[in-house]
Amino acid sequence: MNILVFERKFLRGIFVSTKENQTWRIKNNEELDRLIKHENIVNYIKAQRLSWFGNIQRMSEARATNKIFKWNPLTTIPRGRPKYRWEDNNIQDLGQMKIKNWLFFVRDRAK
């Protein structure tokens, strides 16, 4: 099931139906959007992932998290399409946001 579909189903359970003209009806997507101020879970997940990506880039080289992030295995690459990595998803998100020089922006936490 798509995560956005799950989110809508969950929100309909939280924001109970409304009563109009002596009948009950379920809130539509536009009403739910107004209640959650047009924020969805996918954008929240991307923001948190990019925030952690920035933290890792700013870490010193001696930190264990940074060492694991930059570690390359010494084994051969399996046949077929390469698996998506966490870093690939972050770089793809930065590309969708049209941020070209992302390494410069990551170094400056205020930006």
Backbone as JSON, one array per atom type, in Angstrom:
{
  "sequence": "MNILVFERKFLRGIFVSTKENQTWRIKNNEELDRLIKHENIVNYIKAQRLSWFGNIQRMSEARATNKIFKWNPLTTIPRGRPKYRWEDNNIQDLGQMKIKNWLFFVRDRAK",
  "N": [[0.85, -1.18, 0.0], [0.54, 2.2, -0.81], [2.31, 4.79, 0.84], [1.19, 7.32, 1.13], [-1.52, 6.82, 0.74], [-2.03, 5.24, 2.95], [-1.56, 7.18, 4.9], [-3.71, 8.98, 4.44], [-5.88, 7.33, 5.07], [-5.4, 6.88, 7.76], [-5.58, 9.52, 8.73], [-8.26, 10.07, 8.26], [-9.38, 8.48, 10.19], [-8.52, 9.77, 12.48], [-9.4, 12.49, 12.3], [-12.49, 12.77, 12.78], [-15.61, 12.06, 11.09], [-17.87, 14.6, 9.74], [-20.85, 16.39, 10.66], [-23.48, 17.27, 8.69], [-26.43, 18.88, 7.82], [-28.09, 17.1, 9.32], [-26.98, 14.66, 8.6], [-24.22, 12.37, 8.51], [-20.97, 12.65, 7.19], [-17.91, 11.65, 5.54], [-14.78, 13.3, 5.8], [-13.4, 15.06, 3.03], [-10.5, 14.99, 0.79], [-9.52, 17.61, 0.41], [-10.42, 18.97, 2.7], [-9.02, 17.54, 4.64], [-6.41, 18.22, 3.87], [-6.38, 20.96, 4.49], [-6.61, 20.78, 7.27], [-4.2, 19.54, 8.04], [-2.44, 21.34, 7.15], [-1.36, 21.19, 4.55], [0.85, 19.49, 4.65], [2.65, 16.48, 4.22], [3.44, 13.03, 4.97], [5.52, 11.96, 3.44], [7.08, 14.14, 2.6], [7.95, 14.96, 5.11], [9.51, 12.77, 5.92], [11.53, 12.87, 3.97], [12.69, 15.34, 4.61], [13.71, 14.82, 7.18], [15.53, 12.8, 6.57], [17.34, 14.16, 4.89], [18.26, 16.0, 6.73], [19.67, 14.36, 8.54], [21.57, 13.39, 6.77], [23.02, 15.73, 6.26], [24.07, 16.1, 8.84], [25.81, 13.9, 9.02], [27.64, 14.51, 6.99], [28.87, 16.74, 8.1], [30.22, 15.69, 10.24], [33.25, 14.75, 11.97], [36.07, 13.01, 10.53], [36.91, 10.97, 12.18], [34.78, 9.92, 13.59], [32.65, 7.16, 14.3], [30.21, 6.78, 12.93], [30.57, 8.26, 10.59], [32.73, 6.9, 9.49], [31.58, 4.39, 8.93], [29.67, 5.19, 7.08], [31.25, 6.03, 4.92], [32.57, 3.72, 4.25], [33.85, 1.19, 2.11], [33.08, -1.93, 0.81], [35.19, -4.79, 0.3], [34.5, -6.76, -1.44], [33.29, -8.42, -4.47], [31.06, -6.9, -6.85], [27.65, -7.79, -7.07], [25.88, -9.36, -9.83], [23.58, -7.72, -12.09], [21.11, -5.07, -11.66], [22.27, -2.38, -9.71], [21.67, -2.03, -6.19], [19.58, 0.45, -4.65], [21.07, 2.9, -2.69], [21.14, 4.5, 0.53], [22.37, 6.96, 0.39], [22.13, 7.5, -2.33], [19.37, 7.97, -2.58], [19.18, 10.35, -1.1], [20.76, 12.11, -2.63], [19.28, 12.1, -4.95], [16.92, 13.33, -4.01], [17.97, 15.87, -3.43], [18.6, 16.64, -6.01], [16.02, 16.83, -7.13], [15.17, 19.02, -5.74], [16.61, 20.89, -6.99], [19.2, 21.63, -6.17], [22.37, 22.28, -6.75], [25.14, 22.6, -5.88], [25.44, 20.94, -3.47], [27.18, 20.02, -1.51], [28.54, 22.25, -0.58], [26.43, 23.65, 0.64], [25.76, 21.86, 2.64], [27.88, 21.92, 4.4], [27.54, 24.36, 5.67], [25.6, 24.89, 8.28], [23.54, 26.7, 8.84], [22.37, 27.37, 6.38]],
  "CA": [[0.0, 0.0, 0.0], [1.27, 3.46, -0.88], [2.38, 5.44, 2.16], [0.26, 8.44, 1.15], [-2.85, 6.24, 0.91], [-2.1, 4.88, 4.37], [-1.66, 8.42, 5.68], [-5.08, 9.49, 4.33], [-6.75, 6.43, 5.81], [-5.12, 7.15, 9.16], [-6.1, 10.85, 9.06], [-9.72, 9.99, 8.3], [-9.73, 7.91, 11.48], [-8.23, 10.75, 13.53], [-10.34, 13.61, 12.16], [-13.76, 12.06, 12.62], [-16.51, 12.63, 10.1], [-18.59, 15.82, 10.14], [-22.31, 16.3, 10.55], [-24.08, 18.35, 7.89], [-27.85, 18.7, 7.51], [-28.56, 15.91, 10.02], [-26.34, 13.44, 8.09], [-22.78, 12.3, 8.71], [-20.17, 12.38, 5.98], [-16.47, 11.56, 5.75], [-14.07, 14.48, 5.29], [-12.72, 14.82, 1.76], [-9.06, 15.25, 0.8], [-9.26, 19.05, 0.55], [-10.6, 19.31, 4.12], [-7.88, 16.97, 5.37], [-5.24, 19.03, 3.55], [-6.45, 22.19, 5.29], [-6.38, 20.46, 8.68], [-2.79, 19.22, 8.28], [-1.7, 22.48, 6.58], [-0.72, 20.76, 3.29], [2.08, 18.73, 4.9], [2.41, 15.04, 4.19], [4.46, 12.22, 5.64], [6.66, 11.74, 2.55], [7.93, 15.33, 2.71], [8.56, 14.94, 6.44], [10.56, 11.74, 5.91], [12.64, 13.39, 3.16], [13.36, 16.41, 5.36], [14.48, 14.21, 8.26], [16.64, 12.06, 5.96], [18.32, 15.15, 4.45], [18.86, 16.58, 7.93], [20.66, 13.41, 9.03], [22.62, 13.38, 5.76], [23.84, 16.9, 6.55], [24.82, 15.84, 10.07], [26.9, 12.96, 8.72], [28.63, 15.21, 6.18], [29.59, 17.68, 8.95], [30.96, 14.97, 11.27], [34.68, 14.57, 11.74], [36.41, 11.73, 9.9], [37.21, 9.98, 13.2], [33.54, 9.39, 14.16], [32.29, 5.82, 13.81], [29.12, 6.91, 11.97], [31.13, 8.73, 9.32], [33.55, 5.81, 8.96], [30.68, 3.39, 8.37], [29.03, 5.79, 5.9], [32.2, 6.1, 3.82], [33.23, 2.42, 4.1], [33.63, 0.45, 0.88], [33.4, -3.35, 1.0], [36.24, -5.28, -0.58], [33.98, -7.89, -2.21], [32.88, -8.1, -5.83], [29.7, -6.4, -6.99], [26.82, -8.82, -7.67], [25.32, -9.08, -11.15], [22.26, -7.1, -12.13], [20.99, -3.65, -11.34], [22.73, -2.1, -8.34], [20.64, -1.66, -5.21], [19.61, 1.84, -4.24], [21.65, 3.15, -1.39], [20.56, 5.62, 1.26], [23.0, 8.16, -0.15], [21.55, 7.75, -3.65], [18.07, 8.6, -2.37], [19.4, 11.73, -0.67], [21.25, 12.89, -3.76], [18.13, 12.25, -5.85], [16.06, 14.36, -3.41], [18.63, 17.16, -3.63], [18.45, 16.96, -7.43], [14.64, 17.27, -7.34], [15.07, 20.35, -5.17], [17.46, 21.7, -7.86], [20.36, 22.11, -5.44], [23.52, 21.78, -7.5], [26.36, 22.54, -5.08], [24.89, 20.54, -2.19], [28.23, 19.82, -0.52], [28.79, 23.58, -0.02], [25.32, 23.98, 1.53], [25.77, 20.94, 3.78], [28.92, 22.36, 5.34], [27.04, 25.5, 6.43], [24.37, 24.41, 8.91], [22.48, 27.73, 8.79], [21.69, 27.3, 5.08]],
  "C": [[0.89, 1.24, 0.0], [1.22, 4.17, 0.47], [1.43, 6.64, 2.24], [-1.18, 7.96, 1.33], [-3.06, 5.85, 2.37], [-2.28, 6.12, 5.24], [-3.08, 8.97, 5.63], [-6.05, 8.64, 5.13], [-6.62, 6.69, 7.31], [-5.72, 8.5, 9.59], [-7.63, 10.84, 9.12], [-10.2, 9.37, 9.61], [-9.53, 8.9, 12.61], [-9.24, 11.89, 13.49], [-11.7, 13.04, 11.78], [-14.65, 12.78, 11.62], [-17.28, 13.82, 10.65], [-20.08, 15.64, 9.92], [-22.82, 17.52, 9.8], [-25.53, 17.98, 7.58], [-28.39, 17.38, 8.06], [-28.0, 14.6, 9.47], [-24.84, 13.53, 8.32], [-22.1, 12.02, 7.4], [-18.69, 12.37, 6.34], [-15.82, 12.8, 5.15], [-13.37, 14.13, 3.97], [-11.25, 15.25, 1.85], [-8.74, 16.73, 0.98], [-9.41, 19.49, 2.01], [-9.44, 18.76, 4.96], [-6.61, 17.77, 5.12], [-5.22, 20.32, 4.37], [-6.14, 21.91, 6.75], [-4.91, 20.18, 8.98], [-1.87, 20.26, 7.64], [-0.81, 22.05, 5.41], [0.64, 20.1, 3.51], [1.74, 17.25, 4.81], [3.62, 14.3, 4.73], [5.69, 12.01, 4.76], [7.62, 12.93, 2.61], [8.63, 15.38, 4.06], [9.71, 13.95, 6.48], [11.77, 12.23, 5.13], [13.41, 14.46, 3.91], [14.22, 15.82, 6.48], [15.7, 13.47, 7.72], [17.73, 13.03, 5.5], [19.0, 15.82, 5.64], [19.95, 15.66, 8.48], [21.84, 13.31, 8.07], [23.57, 14.56, 5.97], [24.67, 16.71, 7.81], [26.0, 14.93, 9.81], [28.01, 13.66, 7.93], [29.46, 16.18, 7.02], [30.43, 16.99, 10.02], [32.44, 14.89, 10.93], [34.93, 13.16, 11.19], [36.62, 10.62, 10.94], [35.96, 9.33, 13.79], [33.16, 8.08, 13.51], [31.19, 5.89, 12.74], [29.65, 7.33, 10.6], [32.0, 7.65, 8.68], [32.68, 4.75, 8.29], [30.03, 3.92, 7.1], [29.97, 5.77, 4.7], [32.93, 4.79, 3.54], [32.87, 1.79, 2.77], [33.99, -1.01, 1.11], [34.43, -3.8, -0.04], [35.78, -6.46, -1.43], [33.61, -7.44, -3.62], [31.42, -7.65, -5.83], [28.85, -7.48, -7.64], [26.26, -8.38, -9.03], [23.97, -8.42, -11.03], [22.3, -5.62, -11.77], [21.46, -3.42, -9.92], [21.57, -1.68, -7.44], [20.75, -0.17, -4.91], [20.2, 1.94, -2.85], [20.97, 4.36, -0.77], [21.08, 6.94, 0.71], [22.42, 8.51, -1.51], [20.19, 8.42, -3.53], [18.22, 10.06, -1.95], [19.86, 12.6, -1.82], [20.14, 13.11, -4.78], [17.17, 13.32, -5.32], [16.66, 15.75, -3.6], [18.53, 17.59, -5.09], [17.04, 17.43, -7.76], [14.41, 18.67, -6.79], [15.92, 21.36, -5.95], [18.59, 22.37, -7.08], [21.58, 21.48, -6.07], [24.75, 21.58, -6.61], [26.0, 22.15, -3.65], [25.97, 20.38, -1.12], [28.59, 21.15, 0.17], [27.7, 23.94, 0.99], [25.3, 23.1, 2.77], [26.77, 21.39, 4.83], [28.45, 23.52, 6.22], [25.66, 25.14, 7.01], [23.23, 25.42, 8.81], [21.71, 27.68, 7.47], [20.9, 26.03, 4.97]]
}
